[in-house]
């Protein structure tokens, strides 16, 4: 195999390695961001529900 072919295969493998690494990292990062947004939304929703409904109606439901 020529040097050009070897270099092409090496560059392709390097590109695939970095592409997959970035893809996996972004998946993990997006999951963490979604979890934080969900926690924030839940906290805000609880505060909103407490303000908009008297505590007696929540206890009856």
PDB file of N, CA, C and O in Angstrom, chain B, residues numbered from 101:
ATOM      1  N   UNK B 101       0.848  -1.176   0.000  1.00  0.00           N
ATOM      2  CA  UNK B 101       0.000   0.000   0.000  1.00  0.00           C
ATOM      3  C   UNK B 101       0.892   1.237   0.000  1.00  0.00           C
ATOM      4  O   UNK B 101       1.906   1.297   0.695  1.00  0.00           O
ATOM      5  N   UNK B 102       0.493   2.203  -0.785  1.00  0.00           N
ATOM      6  CA  UNK B 102       1.263   3.432  -0.885  1.00  0.00           C
ATOM      7  C   UNK B 102       1.118   4.283   0.361  1.00  0.00           C
ATOM      8  O   UNK B 102       0.245   4.051   1.198  1.00  0.00           O
ATOM      9  N   UNK B 103       1.979   5.261   0.467  1.00  0.00           N
ATOM     10  CA  UNK B 103       1.944   6.172   1.614  1.00  0.00           C
ATOM     11  C   UNK B 103       0.677   7.024   1.596  1.00  0.00           C
ATOM     12  O   UNK B 103       0.135   7.361   2.649  1.00  0.00           O
ATOM     13  N   UNK B 104       0.200   7.377   0.373  1.00  0.00           N
ATOM     14  CA  UNK B 104      -1.031   8.161   0.283  1.00  0.00           C
ATOM     15  C   UNK B 104      -2.217   7.379   0.835  1.00  0.00           C
ATOM     16  O   UNK B 104      -3.052   7.930   1.553  1.00  0.00           O
ATOM     17  N   UNK B 105      -2.287   6.127   0.509  1.00  0.00           N
ATOM     18  CA  UNK B 105      -3.371   5.274   0.998  1.00  0.00           C
ATOM     19  C   UNK B 105      -3.324   5.122   2.506  1.00  0.00           C
ATOM     20  O   UNK B 105      -4.354   5.197   3.177  1.00  0.00           O
ATOM     21  N   UNK B 106      -2.132   4.909   3.038  1.00  0.00           N
ATOM     22  CA  UNK B 106      -1.975   4.787   4.483  1.00  0.00           C
ATOM     23  C   UNK B 106      -2.350   6.085   5.186  1.00  0.00           C
ATOM     24  O   UNK B 106      -3.022   6.068   6.218  1.00  0.00           O
ATOM     25  N   UNK B 107      -1.914   7.207   4.626  1.00  0.00           N
ATOM     26  CA  UNK B 107      -2.234   8.504   5.210  1.00  0.00           C
ATOM     27  C   UNK B 107      -3.744   8.762   5.169  1.00  0.00           C
ATOM     28  O   UNK B 107      -4.318   9.288   6.122  1.00  0.00           O
ATOM     29  N   UNK B 108      -4.376   8.387   4.055  1.00  0.00           N
ATOM     30  CA  UNK B 108      -5.816   8.572   3.932  1.00  0.00           C
ATOM     31  C   UNK B 108      -6.560   7.739   4.985  1.00  0.00           C
ATOM     32  O   UNK B 108      -7.483   8.237   5.628  1.00  0.00           O
ATOM     33  N   UNK B 109      -6.167   6.492   5.159  1.00  0.00           N
ATOM     34  CA  UNK B 109      -6.818   5.625   6.151  1.00  0.00           C
ATOM     35  C   UNK B 109      -6.590   6.174   7.559  1.00  0.00           C
ATOM     36  O   UNK B 109      -7.504   6.179   8.383  1.00  0.00           O
ATOM     37  N   UNK B 110      -5.366   6.637   7.831  1.00  0.00           N
ATOM     38  CA  UNK B 110      -5.071   7.205   9.142  1.00  0.00           C
ATOM     39  C   UNK B 110      -5.914   8.449   9.415  1.00  0.00           C
ATOM     40  O   UNK B 110      -6.478   8.599  10.499  1.00  0.00           O
ATOM     41  N   UNK B 111      -5.997   9.337   8.430  1.00  0.00           N
ATOM     42  CA  UNK B 111      -6.785  10.559   8.597  1.00  0.00           C
ATOM     43  C   UNK B 111      -8.272  10.242   8.753  1.00  0.00           C
ATOM     44  O   UNK B 111      -8.971  10.895   9.528  1.00  0.00           O
ATOM     45  N   UNK B 112      -8.747   9.254   8.027  1.00  0.00           N
ATOM     46  CA  UNK B 112     -10.142   8.847   8.148  1.00  0.00           C
ATOM     47  C   UNK B 112     -10.420   8.276   9.533  1.00  0.00           C
ATOM     48  O   UNK B 112     -11.439   8.601  10.144  1.00  0.00           O
ATOM     49  N   UNK B 113      -9.532   7.437  10.028  1.00  0.00           N
ATOM     50  CA  UNK B 113      -9.700   6.870  11.366  1.00  0.00           C
ATOM     51  C   UNK B 113      -9.654   7.970  12.431  1.00  0.00           C
ATOM     52  O   UNK B 113     -10.443   7.956  13.376  1.00  0.00           O
ATOM     53  N   UNK B 114      -8.744   8.905  12.278  1.00  0.00           N
ATOM     54  CA  UNK B 114      -8.642  10.022  13.211  1.00  0.00           C
ATOM     55  C   UNK B 114      -9.908  10.870  13.198  1.00  0.00           C
ATOM     56  O   UNK B 114     -10.406  11.265  14.252  1.00  0.00           O
ATOM     57  N   UNK B 115     -10.424  11.149  12.015  1.00  0.00           N
ATOM     58  CA  UNK B 115     -11.659  11.928  11.884  1.00  0.00           C
ATOM     59  C   UNK B 115     -12.835  11.198  12.530  1.00  0.00           C
ATOM     60  O   UNK B 115     -13.628  11.811  13.246  1.00  0.00           O
ATOM     61  N   UNK B 116     -12.949   9.902  12.283  1.00  0.00           N
ATOM     62  CA  UNK B 116     -14.045   9.131  12.879  1.00  0.00           C
ATOM     63  C   UNK B 116     -13.933   9.088  14.403  1.00  0.00           C
ATOM     64  O   UNK B 116     -14.935   9.208  15.108  1.00  0.00           O
ATOM     65  N   UNK B 117     -12.724   8.919  14.898  1.00  0.00           N
ATOM     66  CA  UNK B 117     -12.510   8.894  16.341  1.00  0.00           C
ATOM     67  C   UNK B 117     -12.961  10.199  16.990  1.00  0.00           C
ATOM     68  O   UNK B 117     -13.699  10.178  17.975  1.00  0.00           O
ATOM     69  N   UNK B 118     -12.522  11.333  16.446  1.00  0.00           N
ATOM     70  CA  UNK B 118     -12.892  12.619  17.023  1.00  0.00           C
ATOM     71  C   UNK B 118     -14.377  12.911  16.831  1.00  0.00           C
ATOM     72  O   UNK B 118     -15.010  13.490  17.713  1.00  0.00           O
ATOM     73  N   UNK B 119     -14.933  12.523  15.702  1.00  0.00           N
ATOM     74  CA  UNK B 119     -16.365  12.739  15.469  1.00  0.00           C
ATOM     75  C   UNK B 119     -17.205  11.959  16.470  1.00  0.00           C
ATOM     76  O   UNK B 119     -18.155  12.496  17.039  1.00  0.00           O
ATOM     77  N   UNK B 120     -16.861  10.704  16.685  1.00  0.00           N
ATOM     78  CA  UNK B 120     -17.603   9.894  17.649  1.00  0.00           C
ATOM     79  C   UNK B 120     -17.413  10.406  19.078  1.00  0.00           C
ATOM     80  O   UNK B 120     -18.350  10.394  19.877  1.00  0.00           O
ATOM     81  N   UNK B 121     -16.211  10.849  19.392  1.00  0.00           N
ATOM     82  CA  UNK B 121     -15.957  11.406  20.720  1.00  0.00           C
ATOM     83  C   UNK B 121     -16.820  12.634  20.969  1.00  0.00           C
ATOM     84  O   UNK B 121     -17.427  12.762  22.032  1.00  0.00           O
ATOM     85  N   UNK B 122     -16.879  13.527  20.008  1.00  0.00           N
ATOM     86  CA  UNK B 122     -17.693  14.739  20.146  1.00  0.00           C
ATOM     87  C   UNK B 122     -19.168  14.371  20.230  1.00  0.00           C
ATOM     88  O   UNK B 122     -19.907  14.958  21.021  1.00  0.00           O
ATOM     89  N   UNK B 123     -19.603  13.409  19.426  1.00  0.00           N
ATOM     90  CA  UNK B 123     -21.008  12.995  19.440  1.00  0.00           C
ATOM     91  C   UNK B 123     -21.407  12.426  20.801  1.00  0.00           C
ATOM     92  O   UNK B 123     -22.458  12.781  21.334  1.00  0.00           O
ATOM     93  N   UNK B 124     -20.584  11.553  21.361  1.00  0.00           N
ATOM     94  CA  UNK B 124     -20.882  10.987  22.674  1.00  0.00           C
ATOM     95  C   UNK B 124     -20.874  12.070  23.758  1.00  0.00           C
ATOM     96  O   UNK B 124     -21.729  12.071  24.643  1.00  0.00           O
ATOM     97  N   UNK B 125     -19.915  12.983  23.687  1.00  0.00           N
ATOM     98  CA  UNK B 125     -19.840  14.052  24.676  1.00  0.00           C
ATOM     99  C   UNK B 125     -21.073  14.949  24.616  1.00  0.00           C
ATOM    100  O   UNK B 125     -21.618  15.324  25.654  1.00  0.00           O
ATOM    101  N   UNK B 126     -21.516  15.297  23.403  1.00  0.00           N
ATOM    102  CA  UNK B 126     -22.698  16.152  23.293  1.00  0.00           C
ATOM    103  C   UNK B 126     -23.947  15.432  23.779  1.00  0.00           C
ATOM    104  O   UNK B 126     -24.829  16.066  24.358  1.00  0.00           O
ATOM    105  N   UNK B 127     -24.046  14.134  23.561  1.00  0.00           N
ATOM    106  CA  UNK B 127     -25.191  13.374  24.080  1.00  0.00           C
ATOM    107  C   UNK B 127     -25.231  13.451  25.602  1.00  0.00           C
ATOM    108  O   UNK B 127     -26.287  13.690  26.188  1.00  0.00           O
ATOM    109  N   UNK B 128     -24.090  13.251  26.234  1.00  0.00           N
ATOM    110  CA  UNK B 128     -24.021  13.318  27.694  1.00  0.00           C
ATOM    111  C   UNK B 128     -24.339  14.735  28.174  1.00  0.00           C
ATOM    112  O   UNK B 128     -25.071  14.914  29.147  1.00  0.00           O
ATOM    113  N   UNK B 129     -23.790  15.732  27.494  1.00  0.00           N
ATOM    114  CA  UNK B 129     -24.020  17.118  27.868  1.00  0.00           C
ATOM    115  C   UNK B 129     -25.486  17.495  27.726  1.00  0.00           C
ATOM    116  O   UNK B 129     -26.036  18.157  28.606  1.00  0.00           O
ATOM    117  N   UNK B 130     -26.131  17.087  26.634  1.00  0.00           N
ATOM    118  CA  UNK B 130     -27.548  17.388  26.435  1.00  0.00           C
ATOM    119  C   UNK B 130     -28.411  16.717  27.489  1.00  0.00           C
ATOM    120  O   UNK B 130     -29.392  17.305  27.945  1.00  0.00           O
ATOM    121  N   UNK B 131     -28.067  15.503  27.882  1.00  0.00           N
ATOM    122  CA  UNK B 131     -28.823  14.826  28.933  1.00  0.00           C
ATOM    123  C   UNK B 131     -28.733  15.595  30.249  1.00  0.00           C
ATOM    124  O   UNK B 131     -29.733  15.759  30.947  1.00  0.00           O
ATOM    125  N   UNK B 132     -27.542  16.063  30.582  1.00  0.00           N
ATOM    126  CA  UNK B 132     -27.363  16.823  31.819  1.00  0.00           C
ATOM    127  C   UNK B 132     -28.145  18.135  31.772  1.00  0.00           C
ATOM    128  O   UNK B 132     -28.779  18.523  32.753  1.00  0.00           O
ATOM    129  N   UNK B 133     -28.096  18.810  30.633  1.00  0.00           N
ATOM    130  CA  UNK B 133     -28.812  20.077  30.490  1.00  0.00           C
ATOM    131  C   UNK B 133     -30.313  19.842  30.598  1.00  0.00           C
ATOM    132  O   UNK B 133     -31.009  20.616  31.256  1.00  0.00           O
ATOM    133  N   UNK B 134     -30.821  18.795  29.969  1.00  0.00           N
ATOM    134  CA  UNK B 134     -32.246  18.490  30.049  1.00  0.00           C
ATOM    135  C   UNK B 134     -32.674  18.179  31.473  1.00  0.00           C
ATOM    136  O   UNK B 134     -33.752  18.596  31.896  1.00  0.00           O
ATOM    137  N   UNK B 135     -31.858  17.462  32.211  1.00  0.00           N
ATOM    138  CA  UNK B 135     -32.181  17.156  33.607  1.00  0.00           C
ATOM    139  C   UNK B 135     -32.224  18.434  34.449  1.00  0.00           C
ATOM    140  O   UNK B 135     -33.113  18.599  35.284  1.00  0.00           O
ATOM    141  N   UNK B 136     -31.272  19.328  34.229  1.00  0.00           N
ATOM    142  CA  UNK B 136     -31.269  20.587  34.987  1.00  0.00           C
ATOM    143  C   UNK B 136     -32.486  21.430  34.635  1.00  0.00           C
ATOM    144  O   UNK B 136     -33.101  22.027  35.519  1.00  0.00           O
ATOM    145  N   UNK B 137     -32.841  21.486  33.350  1.00  0.00           N
ATOM    146  CA  UNK B 137     -34.026  22.248  32.947  1.00  0.00           C
ATOM    147  C   UNK B 137     -35.285  21.648  33.550  1.00  0.00           C
ATOM    148  O   UNK B 137     -36.186  22.375  33.970  1.00  0.00           O
ATOM    149  N   UNK B 138     -35.348  20.325  33.594  1.00  0.00           N
ATOM    150  CA  UNK B 138     -36.521  19.660  34.171  1.00  0.00           C
ATOM    151  C   UNK B 138     -36.629  19.969  35.662  1.00  0.00           C
ATOM    152  O   UNK B 138     -37.720  20.258  36.154  1.00  0.00           O
ATOM    153  N   UNK B 139     -35.523  19.913  36.377  1.00  0.00           N
ATOM    154  CA  UNK B 139     -35.533  20.238  37.809  1.00  0.00           C
ATOM    155  C   UNK B 139     -35.982  21.677  38.025  1.00  0.00           C
ATOM    156  O   UNK B 139     -36.786  21.962  38.912  1.00  0.00           O
ATOM    157  N   UNK B 140     -35.463  22.565  37.217  1.00  0.00           N
ATOM    158  CA  UNK B 140     -35.830  23.983  37.336  1.00  0.00           C
ATOM    159  C   UNK B 140     -37.314  24.189  37.045  1.00  0.00           C
ATOM    160  O   UNK B 140     -37.994  24.935  37.751  1.00  0.00           O
ATOM    161  N   UNK B 141     -37.807  23.532  36.013  1.00  0.00           N
ATOM    162  CA  UNK B 141     -39.216  23.654  35.665  1.00  0.00           C
ATOM    163  C   UNK B 141     -40.102  23.110  36.782  1.00  0.00           C
ATOM    164  O   UNK B 141     -41.116  23.717  37.127  1.00  0.00           O
ATOM    165  N   UNK B 142     -39.721  21.974  37.343  1.00  0.00           N
ATOM    166  CA  UNK B 142     -40.515  21.367  38.419  1.00  0.00           C
ATOM    167  C   UNK B 142     -40.560  22.299  39.631  1.00  0.00           C
ATOM    168  O   UNK B 142     -41.619  22.489  40.228  1.00  0.00           O
ATOM    169  N   UNK B 143     -39.418  22.878  39.994  1.00  0.00           N
ATOM    170  CA  UNK B 143     -39.388  23.796  41.130  1.00  0.00           C
ATOM    171  C   UNK B 143     -40.287  25.008  40.880  1.00  0.00           C
ATOM    172  O   UNK B 143     -41.046  25.419  41.757  1.00  0.00           O
ATOM    173  N   UNK B 144     -40.193  25.573  39.671  1.00  0.00           N
ATOM    174  CA  UNK B 144     -41.034  26.726  39.345  1.00  0.00           C
ATOM    175  C   UNK B 144     -42.507  26.345  39.319  1.00  0.00           C
ATOM    176  O   UNK B 144     -43.354  27.128  39.747  1.00  0.00           O
ATOM    177  N   UNK B 145     -42.818  25.172  38.830  1.00  0.00           N
ATOM    178  CA  UNK B 145     -44.204  24.717  38.777  1.00  0.00           C
ATOM    179  C   UNK B 145     -44.766  24.518  40.180  1.00  0.00           C
ATOM    180  O   UNK B 145     -45.922  24.853  40.438  1.00  0.00           O
ATOM    181  N   UNK B 146     -43.967  23.982  41.076  1.00  0.00           N
ATOM    182  CA  UNK B 146     -44.414  23.796  42.464  1.00  0.00           C
ATOM    183  C   UNK B 146     -44.691  25.153  43.111  1.00  0.00           C
ATOM    184  O   UNK B 146     -45.706  25.328  43.785  1.00  0.00           O
ATOM    185  N   UNK B 147     -43.791  26.106  42.906  1.00  0.00           N
ATOM    186  CA  UNK B 147     -44.000  27.448  43.467  1.00  0.00           C
ATOM    187  C   UNK B 147     -45.247  28.080  42.869  1.00  0.00           C
ATOM    188  O   UNK B 147     -46.035  28.689  43.593  1.00  0.00           O
ATOM    189  N   UNK B 148     -45.439  27.945  41.561  1.00  0.00           N
ATOM    190  CA  UNK B 148     -46.619  28.509  40.909  1.00  0.00           C
ATOM    191  C   UNK B 148     -47.893  27.868  41.454  1.00  0.00           C
ATOM    192  O   UNK B 148     -48.867  28.562  41.743  1.00  0.00           O
ATOM    193  N   UNK B 149     -47.883  26.556  41.591  1.00  0.00           N
ATOM    194  CA  UNK B 149     -49.068  25.855  42.098  1.00  0.00           C
ATOM    195  C   UNK B 149     -49.393  26.269  43.524  1.00  0.00           C
ATOM    196  O   UNK B 149     -50.562  26.405  43.883  1.00  0.00           O
ATOM    197  N   UNK B 150     -48.364  26.470  44.335  1.00  0.00           N
ATOM    198  CA  UNK B 150     -48.597  26.893  45.717  1.00  0.00           C
ATOM    199  C   UNK B 150     -49.200  28.290  45.767  1.00  0.00           C
ATOM    200  O   UNK B 150     -50.050  28.570  46.613  1.00  0.00           O
ATOM    201  N   UNK B 151     -48.767  29.169  44.866  1.00  0.00           N
ATOM    202  CA  UNK B 151     -49.274  30.544  44.854  1.00  0.00           C
ATOM    203  C   UNK B 151     -50.679  30.629  44.267  1.00  0.00           C
ATOM    204  O   UNK B 151     -51.493  31.434  44.719  1.00  0.00           O
ATOM    205  N   UNK B 152     -50.963  29.815  43.274  1.00  0.00           N
ATOM    206  CA  UNK B 152     -52.242  29.945  42.577  1.00  0.00           C
ATOM    207  C   UNK B 152     -53.369  29.150  43.213  1.00  0.00           C
ATOM    208  O   UNK B 152     -54.538  29.423  42.939  1.00  0.00           O
ATOM    209  N   UNK B 153     -53.052  28.175  44.051  1.00  0.00           N
ATOM    210  CA  UNK B 153     -54.078  27.364  44.706  1.00  0.00           C
ATOM    211  C   UNK B 153     -53.933  27.476  46.215  1.00  0.00           C
ATOM    212  O   UNK B 153     -52.826  27.384  46.747  1.00  0.00           O
ATOM    213  N   UNK B 154     -55.043  27.672  46.899  1.00  0.00           N
ATOM    214  CA  UNK B 154     -54.943  27.647  48.360  1.00  0.00           C
ATOM    215  C   UNK B 154     -54.511  26.251  48.822  1.00  0.00           C
ATOM    216  O   UNK B 154     -54.799  25.252  48.162  1.00  0.00           O
ATOM    217  N   UNK B 155     -53.835  26.198  49.935  1.00  0.00           N
ATOM    218  CA  UNK B 155     -53.310  24.915  50.412  1.00  0.00           C
ATOM    219  C   UNK B 155     -54.419  23.933  50.732  1.00  0.00           C
ATOM    220  O   UNK B 155     -54.201  22.724  50.652  1.00  0.00           O
ATOM    221  N   UNK B 156     -55.626  24.420  51.098  1.00  0.00           N
ATOM    222  CA  UNK B 156     -56.718  23.491  51.426  1.00  0.00           C
ATOM    223  C   UNK B 156     -57.205  22.728  50.196  1.00  0.00           C
ATOM    224  O   UNK B 156     -57.590  21.565  50.311  1.00  0.00           O
ATOM    225  N   UNK B 157     -57.194  23.365  49.015  1.00  0.00           N
ATOM    226  CA  UNK B 157     -57.659  22.660  47.820  1.00  0.00           C
ATOM    227  C   UNK B 157     -56.656  21.608  47.377  1.00  0.00           C
ATOM    228  O   UNK B 157     -57.047  20.584  46.817  1.00  0.00           O
ATOM    229  N   UNK B 158     -55.401  21.835  47.611  1.00  0.00           N
ATOM    230  CA  UNK B 158     -54.378  20.837  47.252  1.00  0.00           C
ATOM    231  C   UNK B 158     -54.512  19.627  48.179  1.00  0.00           C
ATOM    232  O   UNK B 158     -54.366  18.484  47.746  1.00  0.00           O
ATOM    233  N   UNK B 159     -54.789  19.888  49.451  1.00  0.00           N
ATOM    234  CA  UNK B 159     -54.911  18.787  50.407  1.00  0.00           C
ATOM    235  C   UNK B 159     -56.123  17.906  50.119  1.00  0.00           C
ATOM    236  O   UNK B 159     -56.081  16.701  50.366  1.00  0.00           O
ATOM    237  N   UNK B 160     -57.200  18.490  49.601  1.00  0.00           N
ATOM    238  CA  UNK B 160     -58.405  17.704  49.297  1.00  0.00           C
ATOM    239  C   UNK B 160     -58.224  16.846  48.064  1.00  0.00           C
ATOM    240  O   UNK B 160     -58.817  15.772  47.963  1.00  0.00           O
ATOM    241  N   UNK B 161     -57.424  17.298  47.137  1.00  0.00           N
ATOM    242  CA  UNK B 161     -57.254  16.578  45.863  1.00  0.00           C
ATOM    243  C   UNK B 161     -56.390  15.407  46.018  1.00  0.00           C
ATOM    244  O   UNK B 161     -56.142  14.690  45.048  1.00  0.00           O
TER     245      UNK B 161
END
